[in-house]
């Protein structure tokens, strides 16, 4: 009985030492294990953790609607549809932007007309704390230039330039952004038609769901003592 009481007091003391950040890490990790739609943790916590704006799947759908509304207004102003589409999948909110809306063929510099749609997206990303992953994709036609020896370099450079734009022009926190280059190896359409290749040449901006967040590398804080947890 004495041993059990001692163990109980130790557990109670340990629980009293968990701060909000560590509690968030625990709940996010457990939510990831219950992956498959909106979890109990997502329903109960949502954006309620003090000092954070982590959106659950339901809230990401609302963010998706807001972004689409903004883009529709931009389309009306331009009198020309922007090659952007969105979807919710297991990763979270995915914003597909075709190459034609951002870059010239075979280049990684953002076109001037890319700034306005990216600005609209950046303004919405600034309202949340979910990590954001920017992914570059190409079609399967090879490229071999001094600057881009392969599609790996081209896709990674495009993703990086979008990330740099978000940071330098809209002050998005660098520690919540990442850039990946997938080359031609994650197509969403066939490469046997011009239309399919156009869909594959894209940048995806992924607002990660709570279950995907636990797969991201942790951020080191100098005042964080793992021995307490």
trRosetta pair geometry for C-beta under 8 A, 3 or more apart (Angstrom, degrees):
i j d omega theta_ij theta_ji phi_ij phi_ji
1 4 5.8 -55 -148 36 32 110
1 5 6.4 31 154 -18 65 106
2 5 5.8 -55 -149 37 31 111
2 6 6.3 34 152 -22 65 105
3 6 5.7 -54 -150 34 31 113
3 7 6.5 30 153 -18 64 104
4 7 5.7 -53 -149 36 33 111
4 8 6.4 36 151 -22 65 104
5 8 5.5 -52 -149 33 33 115
5 9 6.5 31 155 -17 66 104
6 9 6.0 -56 -150 36 31 108
6 10 6.5 32 152 -20 64 106
7 10 5.7 -55 -150 34 33 113
7 11 6.5 32 154 -18 66 105
8 11 5.9 -56 -151 36 31 109
8 12 6.3 29 153 -17 66 107
9 12 5.6 -53 -144 38 33 112
9 13 6.2 35 155 -20 66 105
10 13 5.8 -55 -148 36 30 110
10 14 6.3 31 153 -21 64 106
11 14 5.7 -54 -148 35 31 111
11 15 6.4 32 154 -20 65 105
12 15 5.8 -54 -149 35 31 111
12 16 6.6 33 152 -22 63 105
13 16 5.7 -55 -153 31 33 113
13 17 6.9 29 151 -20 64 106
14 17 5.9 -61 -158 31 35 110
14 18 7.4 46 148 -37 65 94
15 18 5.9 -39 -159 6 42 114
17 228 5.6 -128 144 180 130 108
18 22 4.9 -123 -158 88 81 124
18 23 5.5 101 146 -61 115 85
18 26 7.6 -14 -159 -11 139 141
18 229 7.1 79 -107 -115 85 83
19 22 5.4 91 54 15 68 100
19 23 7.0 -126 104 -7 34 93
20 23 5.5 -57 -147 37 32 114
20 24 6.4 37 154 -24 66 102
20 49 6.3 137 -178 -175 103 94
20 50 5.5 -74 -138 56 154 101
20 51 6.6 98 117 32 149 121
21 24 5.7 -52 -154 31 31 113
21 25 6.7 32 149 -19 63 102
21 224 7.8 -96 107 -108 143 109
22 25 5.5 -49 -151 33 38 113
22 26 6.5 39 151 -20 67 102
22 228 8.0 -106 -74 99 160 105
22 229 5.5 -159 -146 -100 136 124
23 26 5.7 -53 -150 34 34 111
23 27 6.3 25 157 -12 67 108
23 49 7.3 -180 97 -131 105 115
24 27 6.1 -61 -145 42 29 104
24 28 6.1 29 158 -20 66 110
24 49 5.0 79 -93 -159 107 160
24 52 6.4 106 -116 -20 148 159
24 54 7.5 141 -157 -6 119 151
25 28 5.9 -57 -145 37 27 110
25 29 6.3 27 156 -20 63 108
26 29 5.9 -60 -152 35 28 110
26 30 6.4 20 156 -13 65 108
27 30 5.8 -55 -143 40 33 107
27 31 6.1 38 155 -24 66 106
27 41 5.1 164 -178 -154 96 132
27 45 6.0 107 154 -54 150 160
27 49 7.8 -172 54 -74 143 130
28 31 5.6 -54 -147 35 29 113
28 32 6.6 36 152 -26 62 102
28 41 7.8 -175 -86 138 29 148
28 54 7.8 -86 -90 -176 116 162
28 210 5.6 -133 -134 -173 82 91
28 213 5.5 -65 -171 84 131 122
28 214 5.5 166 134 -65 98 97
29 32 5.7 -52 -157 27 31 115
29 33 7.1 29 149 -18 61 101
29 214 5.1 120 -102 -118 59 139
30 33 5.7 -52 -157 30 40 112
30 34 6.9 24 150 -7 67 106
30 41 6.2 131 91 -52 99 148
31 34 5.8 -68 -155 44 38 103
31 35 7.6 82 144 -69 61 64
31 39 4.7 162 -150 67 84 152
31 40 7.9 -146 -111 60 81 64
31 41 3.9 -107 -82 62 106 139
31 42 6.0 106 -147 -43 134 83
31 210 5.1 -19 110 128 146 122
31 211 5.8 -120 125 -81 89 72
31 214 8.0 167 66 -28 83 127
32 35 5.7 2 -170 -53 44 106
32 210 7.2 -135 -64 128 74 74
32 211 4.3 132 -114 -148 62 66
32 212 7.7 158 -115 -41 105 19
32 213 7.6 -129 -71 55 117 71
32 214 4.3 -75 -41 24 157 141
32 215 7.7 157 -140 -34 144 81
34 39 4.3 105 99 -130 121 127
34 40 6.7 -40 136 19 168 89
34 41 7.1 138 45 9 136 105
34 211 7.8 -122 69 -100 61 117
35 39 7.3 -49 -87 -61 29 123
35 90 7.3 57 175 -160 116 104
35 211 4.2 110 -103 -156 101 150
36 39 7.7 90 52 -77 66 87
37 57 6.7 -126 -173 52 44 168
38 42 4.8 -125 -163 88 75 133
38 43 5.9 89 149 -58 111 89
38 56 6.0 70 -134 157 97 120
38 57 4.7 -130 -79 48 84 119
38 58 5.7 27 -95 -32 144 96
39 42 4.6 100 51 6 74 101
39 43 7.0 -138 96 -4 40 86
39 210 7.5 -111 31 81 118 129
39 211 7.2 120 -19 -65 130 110
40 43 5.9 -58 -150 36 30 109
40 44 6.1 12 160 -7 67 113
41 44 6.1 -65 -140 46 28 100
41 45 5.4 -3 173 7 70 119
41 210 7.3 -150 103 134 112 152
42 45 6.6 -62 -120 52 20 90
42 46 6.5 70 176 -77 55 55
42 56 3.6 125 -169 -137 104 132
42 57 6.2 31 170 10 157 86
42 58 7.5 141 145 8 115 95
42 210 5.7 -175 -91 30 103 148
43 46 7.1 0 -164 -49 16 93
43 56 7.2 174 -61 158 36 172
43 58 7.9 68 -99 -1 67 135
44 48 7.8 -76 140 30 54 141
45 48 5.3 -135 -167 44 49 102
45 49 6.1 17 -173 -40 109 92
45 54 8.0 -4 129 80 112 116
45 56 7.5 130 78 -58 81 123
46 54 7.9 165 156 89 35 78
46 55 7.6 -7 -169 -141 71 41
46 56 5.1 -79 -115 -4 62 121
46 58 7.7 -46 -113 58 107 111
46 59 6.4 113 -156 -30 98 133
47 52 7.0 -148 -159 105 66 77
47 53 5.5 7 -147 -143 117 49
47 54 6.1 174 -110 59 63 53
47 55 6.3 -3 -70 -89 105 52
47 56 7.7 -123 -38 -7 69 84
47 59 6.6 105 -35 -91 111 171
49 52 4.6 5 87 41 105 121
49 54 6.6 18 37 26 120 116
52 129 5.1 -102 -162 48 78 159
53 127 6.6 -120 150 152 153 56
53 128 5.1 -138 118 -134 108 43
53 129 4.5 128 57 -7 73 96
54 128 7.4 85 -112 -172 25 88
54 129 5.3 -58 -65 72 63 104
54 130 5.8 106 -138 -70 64 74
54 210 6.3 81 161 -92 119 97
54 213 7.6 -19 -145 -59 123 164
55 59 3.8 -133 -158 100 96 120
55 60 5.1 131 125 -60 123 71
55 63 6.3 13 -164 -23 173 134
55 128 5.3 -42 -14 -134 115 128
55 130 5.6 -61 34 -33 88 127
55 207 7.5 10 56 149 126 126
56 59 5.2 89 50 17 64 103
56 60 7.0 -115 107 -9 31 92
56 209 7.5 43 -158 -156 43 86
56 210 5.9 -20 -112 -15 67 127
57 60 5.5 -52 -145 33 32 114
57 61 6.8 38 153 -23 62 98
57 88 7.0 97 -163 -172 89 130
57 92 7.6 -135 -105 -125 70 59
57 209 5.8 15 -78 -131 82 122
57 210 7.8 -90 -35 16 75 97
58 61 5.8 -51 -161 26 33 113
58 62 7.1 31 144 -15 62 101
59 62 5.4 -47 -155 33 43 114
59 63 6.5 47 146 -19 68 100
60 63 5.3 -48 -147 36 39 115
60 64 6.3 50 148 -26 65 100
60 88 6.3 127 113 -118 113 112
60 92 5.7 -132 -138 -169 160 80
60 93 4.5 -155 -178 -42 109 109
60 130 7.7 25 -89 -21 108 167
60 207 6.2 177 -133 98 111 121
60 209 6.6 -71 -27 -96 158 82
61 64 5.3 -46 -150 30 34 119
61 65 6.7 37 150 -20 62 100
61 88 5.8 -23 -88 -63 81 152
61 93 7.9 -171 -72 -87 35 106
62 65 5.6 -49 -153 32 36 112
62 66 6.6 36 149 -19 65 102
63 66 5.6 -52 -150 34 35 112
63 67 6.4 35 153 -19 67 104
63 93 6.0 -77 88 -63 116 166
63 124 6.2 127 -165 175 95 118
63 127 7.8 -176 -117 78 110 119
63 128 6.8 -8 -101 -45 150 141
63 207 6.9 -62 108 77 149 167
64 67 5.9 -56 -149 35 29 109
64 68 6.4 27 154 -17 64 108
64 86 5.3 171 -151 138 97 140
64 87 8.0 29 -139 -147 139 4
64 88 6.2 -80 -52 -55 158 100
64 93 5.3 -158 -72 -130 98 119
65 68 5.8 -57 -148 38 31 110
65 69 6.4 34 154 -22 65 104
66 69 5.7 -53 -151 32 31 113
66 70 6.6 30 153 -17 64 105
66 124 6.0 156 106 -120 117 127
67 70 5.8 -56 -151 36 33 111
67 71 6.3 28 153 -16 67 109
67 86 6.3 111 91 -65 127 158
67 95 6.8 -90 154 -98 156 125
67 120 7.2 119 -145 137 71 101
67 121 6.4 42 -138 -109 116 70
67 124 5.3 -79 -81 0 91 175
68 71 5.7 -56 -144 40 32 110
68 72 6.3 39 155 -25 65 104
68 86 6.1 -115 -67 28 99 134
69 72 5.8 -53 -150 31 30 113
69 73 6.8 30 153 -17 62 102
70 73 5.9 -55 -157 34 33 111
70 74 6.6 31 147 -17 65 106
70 120 4.5 167 142 -170 131 124
70 123 7.9 -179 -138 67 164 122
70 124 7.2 -148 8 -46 153 124
71 74 5.4 -52 -148 38 38 114
71 75 6.3 46 150 -25 67 100
71 82 6.2 -109 -165 52 103 128
71 84 5.8 -117 -146 80 148 133
71 117 6.6 44 -117 -133 93 98
71 120 6.5 152 -72 113 66 153
72 75 5.5 -47 -149 30 34 116
72 76 6.7 35 151 -19 63 101
73 76 5.7 -53 -153 33 34 112
73 77 6.5 34 150 -19 65 105
74 77 5.6 -53 -149 36 35 113
74 78 6.3 24 156 -12 67 110
74 82 6.4 3 108 -16 117 135
74 116 6.2 157 -142 136 127 116
74 117 6.1 140 139 -87 165 77
74 120 6.2 -95 -45 -39 141 156
75 78 6.0 -65 -147 43 29 104
75 80 7.2 -125 -154 82 68 33
75 81 5.2 10 -138 -112 120 52
75 82 5.9 -119 -84 2 86 85
76 79 7.3 24 -172 -71 32 49
78 82 7.1 91 38 -51 157 89
82 101 5.3 72 -170 -121 87 130
82 117 5.3 146 -161 -81 160 145
83 97 6.9 96 99 -165 79 52
83 98 3.6 -54 133 38 129 122
83 100 5.3 69 14 64 150 105
83 101 4.6 -151 50 -38 90 112
83 198 7.8 -94 -157 160 148 108
84 95 6.6 -7 -168 -178 103 92
84 96 6.7 159 -155 86 50 59
84 97 5.1 -9 -105 -104 88 72
84 98 7.4 -130 -70 9 44 78
84 101 6.2 43 -51 -58 88 176
84 117 6.2 -176 -40 -170 150 143
85 95 7.8 168 88 -157 37 50
85 96 4.8 -7 62 58 83 110
86 93 6.7 -9 -169 -173 111 90
86 94 6.7 157 -156 85 59 54
86 95 5.1 -20 -102 -105 90 64
86 96 7.0 -169 -82 17 34 76
87 93 7.9 164 87 -153 36 50
87 94 5.2 -14 63 61 81 102
87 96 7.4 27 7 -12 99 109
88 92 7.3 -70 -144 160 71 28
88 93 5.9 -31 -100 -98 73 60
88 94 7.5 164 -97 16 21 81
89 92 7.5 -7 64 39 61 26
89 94 6.0 3 19 -4 105 127
90 209 7.4 -101 166 22 40 144
90 211 7.7 -65 180 82 79 130
90 212 7.6 125 137 -61 70 112
91 94 6.3 66 73 -61 119 108
91 206 5.4 -37 135 -163 130 128
91 208 6.4 -71 171 -121 78 64
91 209 6.5 162 149 5 28 100
91 212 5.3 60 -150 -78 57 157
92 130 6.9 159 -152 168 154 147
92 206 6.0 106 62 177 107 82
92 207 5.0 -127 136 93 130 62
92 208 4.7 174 -15 -150 151 18
92 209 3.7 -170 -83 -35 86 73
92 212 5.9 -98 -30 27 107 139
93 206 7.2 156 83 -156 52 47
93 207 4.2 6 55 49 104 109
93 209 8.0 127 -9 -61 63 79
94 204 5.6 -20 -165 -166 97 110
94 205 7.5 147 -158 75 46 47
94 206 5.2 -9 -105 -104 74 79
94 207 8.0 -143 -66 26 34 68
95 121 6.3 139 148 -128 172 132
95 204 6.8 145 73 -160 51 54
95 205 4.2 -12 57 57 110 98
95 206 7.7 -155 23 -69 70 36
95 207 7.8 56 -11 -11 101 94
96 188 7.4 -60 -119 26 143 167
96 199 7.9 3 169 -164 138 78
96 202 5.4 -14 -168 -178 85 146
96 204 5.7 -20 -99 -102 61 80
97 101 5.3 -106 -176 71 92 131
97 102 5.9 76 136 -35 121 122
97 117 7.3 148 -124 123 126 136
97 202 6.0 146 76 -164 45 85
97 203 4.9 -17 64 62 103 88
97 204 7.5 178 21 -84 73 30
97 205 7.0 39 -6 -7 114 101
98 101 5.5 96 66 2 72 101
98 102 7.8 -180 96 8 41 94
98 198 6.1 18 -157 162 131 82
98 199 6.7 -66 -104 -114 110 36
98 201 6.5 57 -164 88 74 77
98 202 5.1 -51 -106 -100 42 89
99 102 6.3 -89 -155 50 35 93
99 103 5.4 -60 -166 56 79 97
99 105 7.2 68 145 -95 136 57
99 198 7.3 -123 35 -155 103 61
99 201 3.8 -29 -21 134 132 107
99 202 6.2 -98 -36 -77 69 38
99 203 7.8 112 -84 -15 53 81
100 198 7.0 0 -20 -157 118 105
100 201 8.0 83 -25 98 71 116
101 113 7.6 -113 -164 113 55 100
101 114 6.2 109 143 -108 66 83
101 117 6.4 -27 172 45 123 155
102 110 5.9 -61 -172 -130 80 75
102 111 6.4 156 169 21 26 94
102 114 4.4 74 -125 -116 55 136
102 118 7.7 84 -110 -54 99 119
102 158 7.3 91 120 -163 135 111
102 162 7.4 -27 -151 -81 143 109
102 203 6.1 18 4 8 167 128
103 107 5.4 -169 -176 81 102 80
103 108 6.4 -24 -127 -117 137 23
103 109 7.1 127 -128 66 87 44
103 110 6.8 -69 -81 -108 72 37
103 111 6.4 -179 -100 -22 22 96
103 114 7.5 30 -47 -62 50 148
103 158 6.2 -63 -47 -121 152 117
104 107 4.4 28 68 31 92 128
104 109 7.6 7 23 62 100 87
104 111 6.5 118 -37 -71 77 110
106 143 6.1 164 -126 -127 93 133
106 145 7.3 92 -178 -18 116 144
106 148 7.4 -161 -168 43 77 146
106 154 7.2 -74 -148 -127 47 139
108 148 7.8 146 -32 -66 117 126
108 154 6.5 -157 -66 -152 106 62
108 157 3.9 -41 -125 123 160 115
108 158 4.9 -128 -132 -72 86 65
108 160 8.0 16 179 57 131 93
108 161 5.5 151 159 -14 93 143
109 161 7.0 -150 -115 -150 31 159
110 114 4.6 -120 -173 69 96 141
110 115 7.0 101 142 -63 128 71
110 118 7.5 -35 -150 -11 142 157
110 161 5.9 -172 -36 144 95 122
110 162 7.3 122 -79 -84 120 62
110 165 6.1 54 -31 -70 160 142
111 114 4.8 109 60 -15 75 103
112 115 6.2 -33 -171 -3 46 114
113 116 7.1 -40 -169 20 50 104
114 117 6.6 -68 -163 47 47 99
114 118 5.7 36 152 -15 80 119
115 118 5.9 -70 -146 47 27 107
115 119 5.9 35 157 -29 68 108
115 165 7.7 -145 -115 -162 72 132
115 169 7.7 -114 -144 174 100 167
116 119 5.5 -50 -145 30 29 115
116 120 6.7 31 156 -19 62 101
117 120 5.6 -50 -151 33 37 113
117 121 6.5 34 152 -15 66 104
118 121 5.6 -54 -148 40 36 111
118 122 6.0 40 152 -24 68 106
118 162 6.9 -144 -129 -144 132 88
118 165 5.9 0 149 125 149 141
118 166 7.4 -116 173 -72 107 77
119 122 5.6 -53 -143 36 30 113
119 123 6.5 35 156 -24 63 102
119 169 7.6 -82 -96 129 86 126
119 170 6.9 168 -129 -75 63 127
120 123 6.0 -52 -152 29 29 112
120 124 7.0 21 152 -11 60 105
121 124 6.0 -63 -158 39 35 107
121 125 6.2 33 149 -20 70 108
121 205 6.4 80 175 73 144 168
122 125 5.5 -54 -142 38 34 112
122 126 6.4 43 155 -30 65 101
122 165 7.8 -117 -68 123 138 91
122 166 5.2 -175 -112 -126 112 81
122 169 7.4 -51 -137 92 178 98
122 170 3.9 47 160 107 142 178
122 172 6.2 -117 -153 -46 95 122
123 126 5.8 -48 -153 23 29 117
123 127 7.7 31 149 -23 56 100
123 170 7.3 -114 -62 -149 55 134
124 127 6.0 -52 -165 21 41 113
124 128 7.7 11 151 0 66 106
125 128 6.5 -76 -159 43 41 96
125 132 5.7 16 -148 -74 127 155
125 166 7.1 -28 78 -147 150 128
125 172 6.1 -2 111 -113 120 134
125 205 7.8 -85 -75 168 133 131
125 207 7.0 -154 -115 -91 87 113
126 170 6.7 -120 -60 158 123 111
126 171 7.8 51 -112 82 122 81
126 172 6.2 -118 -86 -97 79 84
128 207 6.7 44 87 -156 151 129
129 176 6.8 -128 -166 -111 54 148
130 176 7.5 107 103 -170 32 121
130 207 5.1 72 96 -180 133 87
130 208 5.4 -168 171 61 104 70
130 209 7.5 -12 -145 -94 137 15
130 210 7.8 -91 -113 -68 107 56
130 213 6.8 -111 -146 -81 77 119
131 176 5.1 -149 -115 -165 56 73
131 177 7.6 179 -163 -74 71 23
131 178 7.1 17 177 0 112 106
131 207 8.0 152 87 -155 43 48
131 208 4.7 1 71 29 90 129
131 213 5.9 141 15 -121 113 84
131 216 5.2 115 -5 -75 175 164
132 166 7.9 -130 96 174 145 170
132 172 7.6 -39 40 171 143 143
132 176 5.9 56 16 135 85 91
132 177 5.4 -19 72 -105 96 67
132 178 7.6 173 92 25 52 68
132 205 6.5 -7 -174 -175 107 88
132 206 6.8 154 -159 79 55 51
132 207 5.6 -23 -104 -100 82 61
132 208 7.1 -150 -86 -3 29 85
133 177 7.9 150 -93 -160 31 49
133 178 5.0 -19 -116 66 73 100
133 179 7.9 165 -164 -85 60 21
133 180 6.4 10 -180 2 104 116
133 205 7.7 159 82 -158 47 42
133 206 4.4 -15 61 61 94 108
133 208 6.3 71 -6 -52 105 106
134 159 4.6 153 120 -162 95 86
134 160 8.0 163 92 -63 126 23
134 162 4.9 -168 -167 88 148 122
134 163 5.1 -157 32 -59 146 90
134 166 7.9 -169 -53 -4 142 139
134 177 6.8 9 -6 -167 108 96
134 178 7.0 -175 26 88 72 47
134 179 5.1 -21 71 -107 101 69
134 180 7.2 167 87 25 50 70
134 203 6.5 -5 -173 -178 90 107
134 204 7.4 163 -156 85 42 52
134 205 5.5 -11 -106 -107 75 70
134 206 7.6 -169 -77 21 28 75
135 155 8.0 -11 167 171 62 108
135 159 5.9 -30 -151 -106 11 132
135 179 7.9 163 -84 -160 32 48
135 180 4.8 -17 -111 70 74 103
135 181 7.7 157 -161 -91 58 22
135 182 5.9 21 -177 -12 105 116
135 186 7.6 -39 163 69 135 151
135 203 6.8 156 79 -161 52 56
135 204 4.3 -7 57 58 108 99
135 205 7.9 -164 22 -73 73 27
135 206 6.5 38 -7 -9 112 114
136 154 7.3 -160 154 118 135 60
136 155 3.4 158 117 179 107 68
136 156 5.8 -148 45 -62 138 20
136 157 7.3 78 -94 52 173 45
136 158 4.2 127 -121 69 127 102
136 159 3.6 -114 -29 -34 100 97
136 160 7.9 -35 -31 -4 134 65
136 179 7.4 27 -15 -176 103 90
136 180 7.0 -163 23 96 73 52
136 181 4.6 -16 61 -113 113 69
136 182 6.6 179 82 23 57 73
136 203 5.7 -22 -102 -107 58 80
137 155 5.8 51 -78 -133 14 124
137 182 5.3 -10 -96 64 76 111
137 183 7.5 0 -140 85 49 17
137 184 7.4 93 -173 -108 73 32
137 186 5.8 -94 -114 71 119 96
137 187 7.5 144 -178 -94 126 44
137 200 6.0 -116 141 175 115 63
137 201 6.8 -165 104 -128 80 22
137 202 5.0 3 60 59 113 75
137 203 7.1 -180 22 -85 80 31
137 204 6.7 48 -10 -10 120 100
138 141 7.8 -109 155 52 108 71
138 143 7.6 -95 -165 -3 158 122
138 151 4.2 -130 52 -156 150 118
138 154 5.9 60 -67 91 139 121
138 155 5.2 -111 -21 -66 98 106
138 183 5.8 -44 35 -169 108 42
138 184 5.0 -59 84 -71 87 74
138 200 6.9 22 132 133 26 96
138 201 5.7 17 -141 -109 46 74
139 184 5.9 15 141 -120 21 108
139 187 7.4 57 -127 -106 56 110
139 191 5.3 135 -168 -125 97 108
139 196 7.9 107 -123 116 116 74
139 197 3.9 20 -111 -152 152 87
139 198 7.9 -2 -60 -44 129 23
139 200 4.5 104 -91 85 70 124
139 201 5.2 -40 -25 -52 90 91
140 184 4.3 118 -92 -177 57 151
140 187 7.4 -33 -43 -65 100 131
140 191 4.5 20 16 -150 114 171
140 197 7.7 -102 24 -115 73 97
140 200 7.6 -10 -21 124 72 159
141 184 7.9 154 26 -88 40 142
141 191 7.8 -177 -32 -170 73 124
141 197 7.2 36 -13 -146 110 134
142 150 7.1 -52 -153 -135 85 69
142 151 6.9 -109 -131 -32 46 102
143 148 5.2 -3 122 112 124 119
143 150 6.7 123 68 -154 77 22
143 151 5.8 112 27 -71 103 67
143 154 5.7 46 63 -32 152 144
144 148 7.6 -127 -116 102 18 71
144 149 6.0 14 -136 -158 68 46
144 150 6.9 12 -90 -78 71 51
145 148 5.0 38 50 48 98 77
145 149 7.4 -119 56 -73 43 33
146 149 8.0 4 -147 -67 16 73
147 153 7.4 180 137 133 60 134
148 151 7.6 45 168 -91 116 25
148 153 4.5 -175 -137 90 69 115
148 154 4.3 44 -147 -61 144 89
148 157 7.1 -102 -92 11 106 141
149 153 5.9 86 37 -1 71 142
150 153 5.9 108 58 8 64 94
150 154 7.5 -127 108 2 40 93
150 183 6.9 -15 138 -117 100 125
151 154 5.3 -56 -144 42 44 113
151 155 5.8 40 160 -19 76 107
151 183 4.0 98 107 -146 104 85
151 184 5.2 30 112 -24 166 90
152 155 6.3 -63 -148 39 22 104
152 156 6.2 15 159 -13 62 114
152 181 5.6 99 -171 123 55 126
152 183 4.7 -28 -76 -67 57 115
153 156 6.0 -60 -143 41 27 108
153 157 6.0 27 160 -20 65 111
153 181 7.3 36 -103 171 9 166
154 157 5.9 -58 -145 36 26 109
154 158 6.5 25 158 -18 62 107
154 181 7.6 139 76 -151 43 128
154 183 7.8 90 56 -112 88 64
155 158 5.9 -55 -149 35 30 111
155 159 6.5 28 155 -15 64 106
155 181 3.7 128 99 -155 92 89
155 182 5.8 -104 151 47 154 50
155 183 5.1 -139 8 -70 143 35
156 159 5.8 -56 -150 38 32 110
156 160 6.2 32 153 -20 66 109
156 179 6.8 96 -162 139 67 106
156 180 7.2 -71 -112 167 76 26
156 181 2.8 -70 -62 -33 72 141
157 160 5.6 -55 -145 38 31 113
157 161 6.3 31 157 -20 65 106
157 181 7.4 40 1 -87 49 136
158 161 5.9 -55 -147 34 30 109
158 162 6.8 30 154 -17 62 103
158 181 7.6 113 43 -107 83 97
158 203 5.9 -135 139 -80 113 113
159 162 5.9 -56 -155 34 33 110
159 163 6.5 32 150 -17 66 106
159 179 4.0 144 128 -163 104 93
159 180 5.9 -100 167 55 171 38
159 181 5.7 -150 15 -71 129 70
159 203 6.3 164 -91 -134 66 103
160 163 5.6 -55 -151 37 34 113
160 164 6.2 36 152 -20 67 105
160 179 4.5 104 -81 156 58 167
161 164 5.5 -47 -142 36 35 114
161 165 6.4 42 153 -24 63 101
162 165 5.6 -50 -151 31 33 115
162 166 6.7 34 151 -19 63 103
162 179 7.4 149 59 -112 89 110
162 203 5.7 133 -40 -176 156 154
162 205 7.3 -128 150 -81 143 104
163 166 5.8 -55 -153 34 33 112
163 167 6.4 24 154 -13 67 109
163 177 5.0 143 -143 156 104 131
163 178 7.5 -80 -106 129 143 8
163 179 4.6 -96 -18 -61 143 114
164 167 5.8 -60 -146 42 32 107
164 168 5.6 10 167 -4 71 117
165 168 6.4 -62 -127 47 22 96
165 169 5.4 -16 -175 17 63 122
165 170 7.5 35 140 6 66 101
166 169 7.1 -54 -106 52 10 87
166 170 5.5 -52 -158 52 49 113
166 172 4.3 -24 155 26 100 135
166 177 6.3 161 87 -102 138 152
167 170 7.5 -14 -43 57 6 70
167 171 7.1 40 -166 -116 41 20
167 172 5.7 -83 -86 58 50 81
167 174 5.4 40 -116 -81 131 86
167 177 6.8 -123 -59 34 104 157
172 176 7.0 -102 163 65 96 107
172 177 6.2 84 118 -47 120 128
173 176 4.8 63 83 10 105 105
173 177 7.3 167 92 -10 58 93
174 177 5.8 -74 -151 40 39 107
175 219 5.6 54 -176 -113 127 137
178 216 7.5 -166 -20 -135 145 109
182 185 5.5 -126 168 59 86 86
182 186 4.4 -23 158 11 150 117
184 187 6.7 7 178 -57 69 97
184 191 7.5 26 -167 -80 120 148
184 200 7.0 38 -142 159 74 131
187 190 7.4 81 146 -96 142 17
187 191 6.3 -93 -117 -44 154 97
187 196 7.7 32 -176 168 124 98
187 200 4.5 -27 -131 -114 86 122
188 199 5.7 -106 78 141 100 112
188 200 6.3 176 34 -93 71 65
188 202 7.6 -16 20 26 125 145
189 193 8.0 -73 148 56 115 100
189 195 7.3 -93 153 119 152 76
189 196 3.8 -153 131 -144 111 79
189 197 7.8 -109 90 -36 111 23
189 199 4.1 64 9 71 138 136
189 200 5.8 -126 50 -47 87 89
190 193 6.3 62 91 15 103 91
190 196 4.2 -50 72 -148 62 163
191 196 5.7 -137 -82 115 23 116
191 197 5.3 69 -140 -83 68 83
191 200 6.3 -23 -85 3 88 159
192 196 6.4 28 45 48 55 149
193 196 4.5 93 57 6 87 103
193 197 7.0 -156 89 -5 45 85
194 197 5.8 -56 -146 39 32 110
194 198 6.3 37 154 -24 66 106
195 198 5.7 -53 -150 32 30 114
195 199 6.8 30 152 -18 63 103
196 199 5.8 -54 -153 33 35 110
196 200 6.5 29 152 -17 66 107
197 200 5.6 -58 -148 38 35 110
197 201 6.4 29 156 -16 69 104
198 201 6.1 -56 -145 37 31 104
199 202 6.7 -18 170 -39 41 127
208 212 4.2 -127 -165 92 100 119
208 213 5.3 134 122 -72 124 68
208 216 7.0 136 83 -43 176 125
209 212 4.9 90 53 11 76 102
209 213 7.1 -120 99 -22 41 86
210 213 5.5 -42 -151 11 34 121
211 214 7.0 -48 -172 16 36 105
212 215 5.7 -52 -171 26 56 115
212 216 7.6 64 139 -31 72 94
213 216 5.8 -43 -166 12 48 116
220 224 7.1 -147 -166 43 51 130
221 224 3.9 93 69 -21 97 113
225 228 4.8 72 97 -8 103 108
225 229 8.0 157 102 -9 63 84
226 229 5.8 -62 -161 35 51 107
